[in-house]
Amino acid sequence: MSGVSSQRDWFFRILRRFGFSPIHIVPNAWDYKFSKTAGEWVIVTLKNDTIFRGWWGGLSFSSSDVKERDVLIEQVFEEDGKHPWVPTRRSVLIAAGEIRTIEFEPEKEDDDVKPK
C-alpha cells in the first residue's frame, strides 16, 4: 500500500495542503517520471538531432541505475509531417548519453494513432 501511496503522492499532497514542503522520497526527476509513466506518447531527441517517436507502455523500460540511464521504447512510429504517426514493428534502446530531451504526451481518448 505504501508503494501505491508513494507513486500517487497522497502523503505529499496532504502535507502540502497543510502548508508543509516535504522532501520527496524519489531522488530525481528521471526516477519520478518513469515510475509514473504508463501509456504515453514519447518523442526522444538525440544529441545528433535524430528523433525517435514512440509509444511508452508496459513493455517499455527505463534504467534506474544512476550511472546508465538508458530507455527502451516498446514501439517506434514513423512521422512525415503530413499524416498521423505510422506504427512500425520496431522498438529502440537508447543510451542516456545520447539523449538531449524526452517529451511526453498522455494518450487522449480520441487518439487512433498519434496525431501530427
Stockholm file with secondary structure:
# STOCKHOLM 1.0

chainA/1-116         MSGVSSQRDWFFRILRRFGFSPIHIVPNAWDYKFSKTAGEWVIVTLKNDTIFRGWWGGLSFSSSDVKERDVLIEQVFEEDGKHPWVPTRRSVLIAAGEIRTIEFEPEKEDDDVKPK
#=GR chainA/1-116 SS CHHHHHHHTHHHHHHHHTTCCCCCSSCSHHHHHHHHCCSEEEEEEETTSCEEEEEESTTCEECCCTTCCCEEESEEEECCSSSCCEECSCCEEECGGGEEEEEEEECCTTCSSCCC
#=GC SS_cons         CHHHHHHHTHHHHHHHHTTCCCCCSSCSHHHHHHHHCCSEEEEEEETTSCEEEEEESTTCEECCCTTCCCEEESEEEECCSSSCCEECSCCEEECGGGEEEEEEEECCTTCSSCCC
//
